[in-house]
Amino acid sequence: RAVARGKEDERCVTIAQLDSPDGEPVNIWQLERAVAIRWTGPALDARSPDIAFEELEIHYESIAWRASA
């Protein structure tokens, strides 16, 4: 909402890669001062058999890999 109003919304973001659905993390990345700069969503059409995909592009100041617990 803040971004839609033209304000910056920097956040600390954690991305975890799981070994399976509902599984355990195998890789974890920590993004510092991350800002979403672009989002694209699907053209929703109930008659289409296509899978809906979303894409989020993030700009960040630093990234660190964290060992999984």
N, CA, C and O atoms as CSV, one atom per row, in Angstrom:
chain,resi,resn,atom,element,x,y,z
A,1,ARG,N,N,0.809,-1.192,0.000
A,1,ARG,CA,C,0.000,0.000,0.000
A,1,ARG,C,C,0.849,1.250,0.000
A,1,ARG,O,O,0.520,2.230,-0.669
A,2,ALA,N,N,1.941,1.223,0.749
A,2,ALA,CA,C,2.820,2.398,0.804
A,2,ALA,C,C,3.419,2.676,-0.567
A,2,ALA,O,O,3.496,3.830,-0.988
A,3,VAL,N,N,3.842,1.633,-1.262
A,3,VAL,CA,C,4.423,1.782,-2.596
A,3,VAL,C,C,3.401,2.369,-3.554
A,3,VAL,O,O,3.740,3.227,-4.370
A,4,ALA,N,N,2.164,1.923,-3.469
A,4,ALA,CA,C,1.108,2.444,-4.335
A,4,ALA,C,C,0.883,3.932,-4.090
A,4,ALA,O,O,0.453,4.654,-4.990
A,5,ARG,N,N,1.174,4.392,-2.867
A,5,ARG,CA,C,1.042,5.816,-2.547
A,5,ARG,C,C,2.321,6.597,-2.843
A,5,ARG,O,O,2.402,7.788,-2.545
A,6,GLY,N,N,3.328,5.927,-3.434
A,6,GLY,CA,C,4.564,6.605,-3.806
A,6,GLY,C,C,5.618,6.654,-2.718
A,6,GLY,O,O,6.612,7.367,-2.860
A,7,LYS,N,N,5.429,5.916,-1.639
A,7,LYS,CA,C,6.400,5.899,-0.548
A,7,LYS,C,C,7.286,4.669,-0.658
A,7,LYS,O,O,6.855,3.622,-1.142
A,8,GLU,N,N,8.523,4.803,-0.207
A,8,GLU,CA,C,9.422,3.650,-0.185
A,8,GLU,C,C,9.007,2.705,0.936
A,8,GLU,O,O,8.506,3.141,1.973
A,9,ASP,N,N,9.216,1.431,0.725
A,9,ASP,CA,C,8.843,0.417,1.706
A,9,ASP,C,C,9.948,-0.628,1.766
A,9,ASP,O,O,9.765,-1.757,1.310
A,10,GLU,N,N,11.094,-0.256,2.327
A,10,GLU,CA,C,12.228,-1.185,2.428
A,10,GLU,C,C,11.959,-2.195,3.534
A,10,GLU,O,O,11.433,-1.870,4.598
A,11,ARG,N,N,12.345,-3.438,3.238
A,11,ARG,CA,C,12.129,-4.500,4.212
A,11,ARG,C,C,13.293,-5.482,4.220
A,11,ARG,O,O,14.086,-5.547,3.282
A,12,CYS,N,N,13.369,-6.235,5.297
A,12,CYS,CA,C,14.272,-7.378,5.381
A,12,CYS,C,C,13.460,-8.570,4.876
A,12,CYS,O,O,12.376,-8.845,5.392
A,13,VAL,N,N,13.980,-9.282,3.864
A,13,VAL,CA,C,13.242,-10.370,3.229
A,13,VAL,C,C,14.032,-11.669,3.378
A,13,VAL,O,O,15.243,-11.696,3.156
A,14,THR,N,N,13.349,-12.729,3.749
A,14,THR,CA,C,13.956,-14.051,3.833
A,14,THR,C,C,13.336,-14.942,2.769
A,14,THR,O,O,12.113,-15.040,2.661
A,15,ILE,N,N,14.195,-15.592,1.981
A,15,ILE,CA,C,13.754,-16.527,0.955
A,15,ILE,C,C,14.289,-17.899,1.338
A,15,ILE,O,O,15.492,-18.075,1.528
A,16,ALA,N,N,13.389,-18.870,1.452
A,16,ALA,CA,C,13.793,-20.227,1.823
A,16,ALA,C,C,13.443,-21.192,0.700
A,16,ALA,O,O,12.317,-21.200,0.201
A,17,GLN,N,N,14.415,-22.004,0.309
A,17,GLN,CA,C,14.207,-23.075,-0.671
A,17,GLN,C,C,13.974,-24.352,0.124
A,17,GLN,O,O,14.820,-24.761,0.921
A,18,LEU,N,N,12.828,-24.976,-0.096
A,18,LEU,CA,C,12.477,-26.179,0.658
A,18,LEU,C,C,12.857,-27.431,-0.116
A,18,LEU,O,O,12.928,-27.409,-1.345
A,19,ASP,N,N,13.104,-28.525,0.604
A,19,ASP,CA,C,13.470,-29.786,-0.044
A,19,ASP,C,C,12.264,-30.494,-0.662
A,19,ASP,O,O,12.431,-31.391,-1.488
A,20,SER,N,N,11.056,-30.100,-0.271
A,20,SER,CA,C,9.814,-30.655,-0.825
A,20,SER,C,C,8.677,-29.741,-0.380
A,20,SER,O,O,8.869,-28.903,0.500
A,21,PRO,N,N,7.501,-29.892,-0.976
A,21,PRO,CA,C,6.373,-29.102,-0.480
A,21,PRO,C,C,6.163,-29.372,1.021
A,21,PRO,O,O,6.135,-30.526,1.450
A,22,ASP,N,N,6.022,-28.334,1.787
A,22,ASP,CA,C,5.887,-28.426,3.256
A,22,ASP,C,C,7.119,-29.075,3.899
A,22,ASP,O,O,7.039,-29.596,5.011
A,23,GLY,N,N,8.260,-29.040,3.193
A,23,GLY,CA,C,9.473,-29.675,3.700
A,23,GLY,C,C,10.341,-28.736,4.513
A,23,GLY,O,O,9.902,-27.679,4.968
A,24,GLU,N,N,11.573,-29.149,4.680
A,24,GLU,CA,C,12.553,-28.407,5.458
A,24,GLU,C,C,13.377,-27.509,4.532
A,24,GLU,O,O,13.603,-27.859,3.374
A,25,PRO,N,N,13.828,-26.350,5.035
A,25,PRO,CA,C,14.673,-25.467,4.227
A,25,PRO,C,C,16.035,-26.106,3.943
A,25,PRO,O,O,16.648,-26.698,4.831
A,26,VAL,N,N,16.499,-25.980,2.698
A,26,VAL,CA,C,17.841,-26.445,2.344
A,26,VAL,C,C,18.762,-25.270,2.022
A,26,VAL,O,O,19.981,-25.389,2.137
A,27,ASN,N,N,18.195,-24.154,1.628
A,27,ASN,CA,C,18.944,-22.923,1.401
A,27,ASN,C,C,18.100,-21.755,1.888
A,27,ASN,O,O,16.884,-21.733,1.699
A,28,ILE,N,N,18.753,-20.792,2.514
A,28,ILE,CA,C,18.056,-19.602,3.005
A,28,ILE,C,C,18.882,-18.383,2.626
A,28,ILE,O,O,20.086,-18.335,2.876
A,29,TRP,N,N,18.227,-17.395,2.019
A,29,TRP,CA,C,18.875,-16.141,1.669
A,29,TRP,C,C,18.190,-15.006,2.418
A,29,TRP,O,O,16.964,-14.974,2.523
A,30,GLN,N,N,18.982,-14.080,2.934
A,30,GLN,CA,C,18.473,-12.907,3.644
A,30,GLN,C,C,18.794,-11.669,2.818
A,30,GLN,O,O,19.963,-11.384,2.561
A,31,LEU,N,N,17.765,-10.929,2.398
A,31,LEU,CA,C,17.938,-9.696,1.635
A,31,LEU,C,C,17.722,-8.524,2.571
A,31,LEU,O,O,16.707,-8.461,3.265
A,32,GLU,N,N,18.669,-7.595,2.597
A,32,GLU,CA,C,18.556,-6.417,3.444
A,32,GLU,C,C,18.139,-5.211,2.608
A,32,GLU,O,O,18.603,-5.033,1.481
A,33,ARG,N,N,17.269,-4.396,3.166
A,33,ARG,CA,C,16.758,-3.174,2.526
A,33,ARG,C,C,16.206,-3.489,1.132
A,33,ARG,O,O,16.551,-2.843,0.143
A,34,ALA,N,N,15.342,-4.498,1.092
A,34,ALA,CA,C,14.748,-4.947,-0.172
A,34,ALA,C,C,13.512,-4.113,-0.498
A,34,ALA,O,O,12.740,-3.729,0.381
A,35,VAL,N,N,13.354,-3.846,-1.800
A,35,VAL,CA,C,12.210,-3.076,-2.291
A,35,VAL,C,C,11.683,-3.772,-3.542
A,35,VAL,O,O,12.452,-4.096,-4.447
A,36,ALA,N,N,10.378,-4.001,-3.591
A,36,ALA,CA,C,9.757,-4.553,-4.796
A,36,ALA,C,C,9.733,-3.452,-5.850
A,36,ALA,O,O,9.211,-2.363,-5.609
A,37,ILE,N,N,10.308,-3.744,-7.036
A,37,ILE,CA,C,10.347,-2.714,-8.076
A,37,ILE,C,C,9.470,-3.051,-9.281
A,37,ILE,O,O,9.169,-2.181,-10.098
A,38,ARG,N,N,9.061,-4.324,-9.389
A,38,ARG,CA,C,8.181,-4.680,-10.499
A,38,ARG,C,C,7.428,-5.951,-10.160
A,38,ARG,O,O,7.993,-6.893,-9.605
A,39,TRP,N,N,6.143,-5.968,-10.500
A,39,TRP,CA,C,5.313,-7.138,-10.323
A,39,TRP,C,C,4.496,-7.333,-11.586
A,39,TRP,O,O,3.910,-6.385,-12.108
A,40,THR,N,N,4.457,-8.550,-12.070
A,40,THR,CA,C,3.577,-8.869,-13.187
A,40,THR,C,C,2.751,-10.074,-12.780
A,40,THR,O,O,3.255,-11.033,-12.195
A,41,GLY,N,N,1.484,-10.000,-13.100
A,41,GLY,CA,C,0.570,-11.078,-12.750
A,41,GLY,C,C,-0.059,-11.669,-13.987
A,41,GLY,O,O,0.122,-11.164,-15.095
A,42,PRO,N,N,-0.793,-12.733,-13.793
A,42,PRO,CA,C,-1.397,-13.436,-14.922
A,42,PRO,C,C,-2.626,-12.702,-15.458
A,42,PRO,O,O,-3.278,-11.932,-14.752
A,43,ALA,N,N,-2.911,-12.966,-16.709
A,43,ALA,CA,C,-4.185,-12.541,-17.281
A,43,ALA,C,C,-5.155,-13.667,-16.961
A,43,ALA,O,O,-5.114,-14.719,-17.598
A,44,LEU,N,N,-6.016,-13.462,-15.994
A,44,LEU,CA,C,-6.900,-14.527,-15.541
A,44,LEU,C,C,-8.053,-14.729,-16.525
A,44,LEU,O,O,-8.804,-13.805,-16.837
A,45,ASP,N,N,-8.164,-15.954,-16.995
A,45,ASP,CA,C,-9.217,-16.323,-17.936
A,45,ASP,C,C,-9.700,-17.718,-17.547
A,45,ASP,O,O,-8.980,-18.701,-17.723
A,46,ALA,N,N,-10.898,-17.798,-17.027
A,46,ALA,CA,C,-11.429,-19.072,-16.539
A,46,ALA,C,C,-11.519,-20.127,-17.625
A,46,ALA,O,O,-11.551,-21.319,-17.321
A,47,ARG,N,N,-11.559,-19.720,-18.876
A,47,ARG,CA,C,-11.658,-20.684,-19.978
A,47,ARG,C,C,-10.298,-21.200,-20.430
A,47,ARG,O,O,-10.230,-22.125,-21.239
A,48,SER,N,N,-9.231,-20.626,-19.928
A,48,SER,CA,C,-7.886,-21.016,-20.348
A,48,SER,C,C,-7.340,-22.137,-19.461
A,48,SER,O,O,-7.523,-22.098,-18.244
A,49,PRO,N,N,-6.679,-23.129,-20.044
A,49,PRO,CA,C,-6.083,-24.191,-19.242
A,49,PRO,C,C,-4.680,-23.833,-18.725
A,49,PRO,O,O,-4.036,-24.637,-18.051
A,50,ASP,N,N,-4.215,-22.617,-19.049
A,50,ASP,CA,C,-2.864,-22.217,-18.655
A,50,ASP,C,C,-2.743,-22.051,-17.141
A,50,ASP,O,O,-3.710,-21.730,-16.451
A,51,ILE,N,N,-1.526,-22.278,-16.648
A,51,ILE,CA,C,-1.217,-22.070,-15.243
A,51,ILE,C,C,-0.944,-20.587,-15.029
A,51,ILE,O,O,-0.291,-19.947,-15.853
A,52,ALA,N,N,-1.445,-20.043,-13.923
A,52,ALA,CA,C,-1.227,-18.625,-13.605
A,52,ALA,C,C,0.135,-18.466,-12.927
A,52,ALA,O,O,0.430,-19.143,-11.942
A,53,PHE,N,N,0.956,-17.572,-13.461
A,53,PHE,CA,C,2.271,-17.275,-12.893
A,53,PHE,C,C,2.331,-15.820,-12.472
A,53,PHE,O,O,1.720,-14.957,-13.103
A,54,GLU,N,N,3.069,-15.549,-11.404
A,54,GLU,CA,C,3.362,-14.192,-10.983
A,54,GLU,C,C,4.873,-14.028,-10.974
A,54,GLU,O,O,5.603,-14.993,-10.747
A,55,GLU,N,N,5.346,-12.813,-11.218
A,55,GLU,CA,C,6.769,-12.522,-11.185
A,55,GLU,C,C,6.975,-11.270,-10.333
A,55,GLU,O,O,6.303,-10.257,-10.529
A,56,LEU,N,N,7.905,-11.351,-9.391
A,56,LEU,CA,C,8.224,-10.229,-8.520
A,56,LEU,C,C,9.713,-9.930,-8.654
A,56,LEU,O,O,10.546,-10.802,-8.406
A,57,GLU,N,N,10.047,-8.721,-9.038
A,57,GLU,CA,C,11.439,-8.295,-9.150
A,57,GLU,C,C,11.769,-7.452,-7.923
A,57,GLU,O,O,11.056,-6.503,-7.599
A,58,ILE,N,N,12.859,-7.809,-7.244
A,58,ILE,CA,C,13.232,-7.167,-5.985
A,58,ILE,C,C,14.620,-6.555,-6.117
A,58,ILE,O,O,15.547,-7.194,-6.615
A,59,HIS,N,N,14.754,-5.320,-5.668
A,59,HIS,CA,C,16.054,-4.654,-5.570
A,59,HIS,C,C,16.455,-4.709,-4.104
A,59,HIS,O,O,15.622,-4.476,-3.228
A,60,TYR,N,N,17.724,-5.014,-3.821
A,60,TYR,CA,C,18.167,-5.110,-2.430
A,60,TYR,C,C,19.559,-4.516,-2.295
A,60,TYR,O,O,20.317,-4.428,-3.261
A,61,GLU,N,N,19.879,-4.109,-1.062
A,61,GLU,CA,C,21.186,-3.519,-0.785
A,61,GLU,C,C,22.246,-4.587,-0.559
A,61,GLU,O,O,23.378,-4.440,-1.018
A,62,SER,N,N,21.894,-5.654,0.139
A,62,SER,CA,C,22.855,-6.735,0.369
A,62,SER,C,C,22.112,-8.055,0.500
A,62,SER,O,O,20.924,-8.109,0.822
A,63,ILE,N,N,22.872,-9.127,0.234
A,63,ILE,CA,C,22.309,-10.480,0.331
A,63,ILE,C,C,23.297,-11.358,1.092
A,63,ILE,O,O,24.512,-11.230,0.945
A,64,ALA,N,N,22.743,-12.252,1.906
A,64,ALA,CA,C,23.589,-13.180,2.673
A,64,ALA,C,C,22.937,-14.554,2.634
A,64,ALA,O,O,21.719,-14.679,2.760
A,65,TRP,N,N,23.754,-15.574,2.460
A,65,TRP,CA,C,23.273,-16.948,2.518
A,65,TRP,C,C,23.364,-17.391,3.965
A,65,TRP,O,O,24.372,-17.163,4.634
A,66,ARG,N,N,22.321,-18.015,4.435
A,66,ARG,CA,C,22.278,-18.511,5.814
A,66,ARG,C,C,22.182,-20.027,5.787
A,66,ARG,O,O,21.457,-20.591,4.968
A,67,ALA,N,N,22.898,-20.676,6.662
A,67,ALA,CA,C,22.823,-22.131,6.765
A,67,ALA,C,C,21.448,-22.521,7.273
A,67,ALA,O,O,20.895,-21.854,8.148
A,68,SER,N,N,20.892,-23.596,6.732
A,68,SER,CA,C,19.588,-24.057,7.205
A,68,SER,C,C,19.736,-24.642,8.603
A,68,SER,O,O,20.795,-25.154,8.967
A,69,ALA,N,N,18.675,-24.561,9.371
A,69,ALA,CA,C,18.725,-25.002,10.769
A,69,ALA,C,C,18.582,-26.482,10.914
A,69,ALA,O,O,18.604,-26.998,12.032
